[in-house]
Amino acid sequence: MNTYSIKSHNIHLQVYALGNIQARTAVLFLHGGPGSGAMPVIELPAFQAFEKDYLCLHFDQRGSGKSNYDLKEGLPIELITDDVLAVVKDSKERYNFTSLFLWGGSFGGCLASLCMERFPSEFNGVILSSPAITFSREQALDFYKRMSAPYQKRMDPSMQNELQPLDDPTPEAFFSLSKVRDFIFSPQNTISSIQHIAAMSSWFFNHVFPYLFDEASIPTLILQGKEDPICLYQNIDQQISMTSNKLIQYHLLESCGHAVFEDQKEIFIDLIKTFIEDTLSASSSSIQS
C-alpha cells in the first residue's frame, strides 16, 4: 500500500493506493460515515477483492482519518467535491491508468452524486452503493427525523426540554442552535458522524437530487439493499421508475441492508466487476466503430 498526502485548498488529504499499481483501470472509493475514514473500507474483504485487477484509490475525506480539519469551519459542497477532484487530478498524473471509476457508499454515495453533478467527465462510470441521497425536501426531512432520534436522546435532559418548543423544527434550525453546536463539538458527544452532519447542515437536507438519474451522462450502477433501514429503497425505486436513461443500471438486492458489501458480498463484487468490464468494452467498441 502506498500512502501519501496531497494538498487541497488549506489542508492535506491522506491518500492510499492499493492493488495493481500498473493497472489501466482505477477505482476511487469514497467512504461513508460520514467521517469514518478510508481504513474501515480498505480492511473489508469485499474491497480487497478488487485489488488484483484494478488500482484501488482511497482517501480520508476532510475531517476524517488523517485528513485533519476543524469541522466547526463547515463543509460546503464546493469544498468537499474539490477535494475529490484534487485526488482525481493528482492520481491521473501519478499513475498510468486510462480509465477511472468512482464508487461511493452511504454518505460516500452522496459525495459521488455531487461529483456527478459537478464534473462527470472525469470518470468512465460511477457506482452508488446505498447512497445517502434524497429526491425531495419531504424525503430529506423524513431522513432527518429517522437519523436524529439516536443522538437527540444522548443530549442533556435540560437541552432536550429547550428543544421541544422550537418554532422551526427543521434541521437547519436545530443545528444552528449554539447549545446544540457546543454539545456536538464537545468531548461529551460520542457520535463523530454527527459532527460532519452539523458541518454540512446548511445544505445536506436541502440539496436533493430529483434529476440525477435523468441527467446522468456516464454509465451509473446503483446497488440498493431492500432491507436498508437508513436509506429507504422506496425512494430510489420511485425515482428509477420515472427515468428512461439507459445509462442507469439498478439492482435492488433481497436479504440485504445498508452494507451491501457485507450482506451480499459476492453479488456486490460480481456486479461491480461486470459493470466495469462492460462499460470499458462498450467504450472500446464505440471508439472502433
Secondary structure, DSSP 8 states (H G I E B T S, - for coil): -EEEEEEETTEEEEEEEEE-TT-SEEEEEE--TTT--SHHHHTSHHHHTTTTTSEEEEE--TTSTTS---GGG---HHHHHHHHHHHHHHHHHHS--SEEEEEEETHHHHHHHHHHHH-GGG-SEEEEES----SSHHHHHHHHHHHHHHHHHTS-HHHHHHHTT-S--SHHHHHH-HHHHHHHTSTT---THHHHHHHTTTTTTT---TTTTTT--S-EEEEEETT-SSS-HHHHHHHHHT---TTEEEEEETT--S-HHHHTHHHHHHHHHHHHHHHHHHHHHHHH-
